[in-house]
Amino acid sequence: MEKKWWLQGIKILLLLSFIVPMLAACAISDTVKEQYPLESVNGSGSSTSYVYRAENQTVPEVAAQLVEKKKPQEQSKESTERMFLVYSDEIIHIQQAPDAPEDTLIEVDSKEYVRQNYNMSFLEGYLLASLIGDLFDNGRYGNGGYRGYSSKDVYKPKDTYRKPSDQDVKKAPPMTVNKTGTIFKRSKNADSTVMGGKKGSSSGSSSGSKGTIITGDKKSSSSKSGSVFTKPKKTYPKIRSGSGRISRRR
């Protein structure tokens, strides 16, 4: 009994050792694109920026939700205007929407995009100097004038933001999509499917065909065509009769 418990415990530990790293490896961008609709796209390749909209939510509220999902390497101070969350390969720029102050824009930028477009001095007011130095290779990058999507018309990035295309939506789909489906109910009076003029096939190629499972009768053998299941042969233990003698010990 104790061995069974030990084996069960080892199996659970092995399962957790596989699941935990997978959850940790999940990018924060996956969480964002599953919860919020895609607003705009910019860049290509390793330099990309995706903007999502969180309706009727403040900047601190959205930041708290993302931090709860995955803890960042660094987080800027709480602000109703804009906040930054820094992850290993992405930087989340959370900002108040200029067209609707009750909404929040979530900009998911790759680190390469930040290097090529953001202004280094702008980020110094939100993030640690050591992190900014590493990000911009100690001043080699970070000479752009970009300061986030909410101010893109004033501080323009290298490329122009655009509405997401069908391909963009496939890469980063919003959660609120309309989907339809059909449920098929098996008929009680289903006939066996016919394929190539022979009955007894377990699957059919035509969408309107009906199928059933055919069981072999008593006379059918396991090699007979048309039988999906065959009755197992009944075997009985052999009984051997014999005679014996019991002697009494003296």
SULHUQUI-V21286 format. One record per residue. N is the residue number from 0. RES is the residue in one small letter. SS is DSSP state (2 for helix, 1 for strand, 0 for the rest). Layout:
BEGIN
N_RES_SS / N_RES_SS
END
This chain:
BEGIN
0_m_0 / 1_e_2 / 2_k_2 / 3_k_2 / 4_w_2 / 5_w_2 / 6_l_2 / 7_q_2 / 8_g_2 / 9_i_2 / 10_k_2 / 11_i_2 / 12_l_2 / 13_l_2 / 14_l_2 / 15_l_2 / 16_s_2 / 17_f_2 / 18_i_2 / 19_v_2 / 20_p_2 / 21_m_2 / 22_l_2 / 23_a_2 / 24_a_2 / 25_c_0 / 26_a_0 / 27_i_2 / 28_s_2 / 29_d_2 / 30_t_2 / 31_v_2 / 32_k_2 / 33_e_2 / 34_q_2 / 35_y_0 / 36_p_1 / 37_l_1 / 38_e_1 / 39_s_1 / 40_v_1 / 41_n_1 / 42_g_1 / 43_s_1 / 44_g_0 / 45_s_0 / 46_s_1 / 47_t_1 / 48_s_1 / 49_y_1 / 50_v_1 / 51_y_1 / 52_r_1 / 53_a_1 / 54_e_0 / 55_n_0 / 56_q_0 / 57_t_0 / 58_v_2 / 59_p_2 / 60_e_2 / 61_v_2 / 62_a_2 / 63_a_2 / 64_q_2 / 65_l_2 / 66_v_2 / 67_e_2 / 68_k_2 / 69_k_0 / 70_k_0 / 71_p_0 / 72_q_0 / 73_e_1 / 74_q_1 / 75_s_0 / 76_k_0 / 77_e_0 / 78_s_0 / 79_t_0 / 80_e_0 / 81_r_1 / 82_m_1 / 83_f_1 / 84_l_1 / 85_v_1 / 86_y_0 / 87_s_0 / 88_d_0 / 89_e_1 / 90_i_1 / 91_i_1 / 92_h_1 / 93_i_1 / 94_q_1 / 95_q_1 / 96_a_0 / 97_p_0 / 98_d_0 / 99_a_0 / 100_p_0 / 101_e_0 / 102_d_0 / 103_t_1 / 104_l_1 / 105_i_1 / 106_e_1 / 107_v_1 / 108_d_1 / 109_s_1 / 110_k_2 / 111_e_2 / 112_y_2 / 113_v_2 / 114_r_2 / 115_q_2 / 116_n_2 / 117_y_1 / 118_n_1 / 119_m_2 / 120_s_2 / 121_f_2 / 122_l_2 / 123_e_0 / 124_g_0 / 125_y_0 / 126_l_0 / 127_l_0 / 128_a_2 / 129_s_2 / 130_l_2 / 131_i_2 / 132_g_2 / 133_d_2 / 134_l_2 / 135_f_0 / 136_d_0 / 137_n_0 / 138_g_0 / 139_r_0 / 140_y_0 / 141_g_0 / 142_n_1 / 143_g_0 / 144_g_0 / 145_y_1 / 146_r_0 / 147_g_0 / 148_y_2 / 149_s_2 / 150_s_2 / 151_k_0 / 152_d_0 / 153_v_0 / 154_y_0 / 155_k_0 / 156_p_0 / 157_k_0 / 158_d_0 / 159_t_0 / 160_y_0 / 161_r_1 / 162_k_0 / 163_p_0 / 164_s_0 / 165_d_2 / 166_q_2 / 167_d_2 / 168_v_2 / 169_k_2 / 170_k_2 / 171_a_0 / 172_p_0 / 173_p_0 / 174_m_0 / 175_t_0 / 176_v_0 / 177_n_0 / 178_k_0 / 179_t_0 / 180_g_0 / 181_t_0 / 182_i_0 / 183_f_0 / 184_k_0 / 185_r_0 / 186_s_0 / 187_k_0 / 188_n_0 / 189_a_0 / 190_d_0 / 191_s_0 / 192_t_0 / 193_v_1 / 194_m_1 / 195_g_0 / 196_g_0 / 197_k_1 / 198_k_1 / 199_g_0 / 200_s_0 / 201_s_0 / 202_s_0 / 203_g_0 / 204_s_0 / 205_s_0 / 206_s_0 / 207_g_0 / 208_s_0 / 209_k_0 / 210_g_0 / 211_t_0 / 212_i_0 / 213_i_0 / 214_t_1 / 215_g_0 / 216_d_0 / 217_k_0 / 218_k_0 / 219_s_0 / 220_s_0 / 221_s_0 / 222_s_0 / 223_k_0 / 224_s_0 / 225_g_0 / 226_s_0 / 227_v_0 / 228_f_1 / 229_t_0 / 230_k_0 / 231_p_0 / 232_k_0 / 233_k_0 / 234_t_0 / 235_y_0 / 236_p_0 / 237_k_0 / 238_i_0 / 239_r_0 / 240_s_0 / 241_g_0 / 242_s_0 / 243_g_0 / 244_r_0 / 245_i_0 / 246_s_0 / 247_r_0 / 248_r_0 / 249_r_0
END
